Amino acid sequence: MDAFRLGSSRGLTPVMAAVVFWGFLAAASGHAQVASQSIREEVLAAMAKATGFMMDKVADKGGFLWHYSSDLSRKWGEIPARDSQIWVQPPSTPTVGAMLVDAYKATGDKRYREYAGKTADVLIWGQGASGGWHYFIDFDPAGVREWNAEAPNNFRGWEEFYHYYGNATFDDDTTTSAIRFLLRLYNTTLDAKYRPAVLLGIEFVLEAQYKNGAWPQRFPLKPEYSHDGRPDYSVHYTFNDGVAANNIYLLWEAYETLGDERYLTAARTGMDFYFAAQLPEPQAGWAQQYSFDLKPAWGRSYEPSALCTAQTLDNIRDLQEFYRLTGDRRFLRPIPAALDWLQRSVIPSLAPRATHAFYYEVGSNAPLYPHHVVKDGKIDHYVVNHEPSFMQAHSATMKIDVEKLRQQYEVLASQSPEEIKASRPTEHGRPSPETPSREEVSKLIQSLDSRGAWLSDIEVIDTGNYVDNPPFRFRGIDTRTYVRNMYRCLAFLSAEGESK
């Protein structure tokens, strides 16, 4: 009506005013469509530019590390890397590969498929004969033994690098992330050349599983390497750093994708180990790893044979996810007792910075704290006792909201299997970023430098003495930042498509 009155006041007839009005709306709609198309093209161009830089300038044969100086002269995985290395341990080569698959599926741009294939090829090249992967792939394998031999002097605390084991690891989602990426690439492209590596990798996971459902940290087993006078920890039944959980989720995905019932059976057997490993009341938590008599066992020299609050939290979350996957309510049963132990283990003197110690002694439930001993400016060894230590600020304490965890559990327990299956979160192993606004995605595009690099602030800790010495801070190229920004772009494109 306002348009008609406006038209009449200017000497236009109602019909003429209507034409003007609807013409204005059409023009506005057209401008909006052009603007929408423009921002979409800008996002796609930024993604292509960033990916071209990462694949053509940063990657080595399609493989990645974690961090790079801006001029690419210095490189890091979890620790400083050799020039001949790429990393398998996330966030690195498989992480980028999985994102490239998702980018190809979302955009249809075949360049992402080609890049993903290049990343897959280098992972297959570095796959062990048994089917697994080490933390890294080294294009100069003859130098790895010497590099490992120097590790105790250069990387104090990273005891996983102290010996040349010559086997593969499940630690930190290393082997499982590589298999998961190759599985998704195969499932997306149906290219038969990826199938042998996928099947070999999954068979490796099956072969490594103990009869009780647990997995060692490394496989094939290499028990001959001792650590600080203790037996090698890599053969233990291991939860630490996602060993059990990542194998279970991979096997579940492999079953859903390939349909082999053996994968489902192994996944369920792995889930059952969570019941066997829970300590009895009143300490109904979990340890990071267990000896063959199912007792908490030492890991690295600062990881005592004790209950671990962080591991208990992880296992509670896993059990809840197992319920979502299976609809079997028995996976909820261990949780209340574990929450009760966490509630009884609060240490008021740690407030407000923390609520719990990282480790608690079996039996007494007394908190345990690791201490570092320095020699010649570097960490020489660790001791663990009941005395609070400076390491509290690093990793010896945690802040846990037990009441919030209990509320989350009660909400889940109140839901039927049908309800929880309908509300399952994003697929395990895939990030679920918040969708950026147009303003945010525009800033993201503008933040690319002229090469196509997303630079970010990076901290690399002193591997000789990470407790006492400050980290090395610099502005450089971070693989995680690239992957995260690409997923933010994909989320924006998806939201734009749904809004049309």
Secondary structure, DSSP 8 states (H G I E B T S, - for coil): -HHHHHHHHTT--HHHHHHHHHHHHHHHHHHHHHHHHHHHHHHHHHHHHHHHHIIIII-BTTBB-SEEETTSSSEESSSB--TTEEE-SSSSHHHHHHHHHHHHHHH--HHHHHHHHHHHHHHHHH--TTS---SEEES-GGGHHHHHHHHHHHSTT-GGGSS---SEE-GGGHHHHHHHHHHHHHHHH--GGGHHHHHHHHHHHHHH--TTS---SEES--TT--BTTB--GGGSEE-GGGHHHHHHHHHHHHHHHH--HHHHHHHHHHHHHHHHHS--TT----BSEE-TTS-B---STTS-SSEEHHHHHHHHHHHHHHHHHH--GGGGTTHHHHHHHHHHT--GGGTTT-SEESEE-TTT--EEEEEEEEETTEEEEEEEESS--GGGGTTTEE---HHHHHHHHHHHHTS-HHHHHHT--S-TTS-------HHHHHHHHHTS-TTS--EEEEEE--SS-TTTS--EEEEEEEHHHHHHHHHHHHHHHHHHHHH-
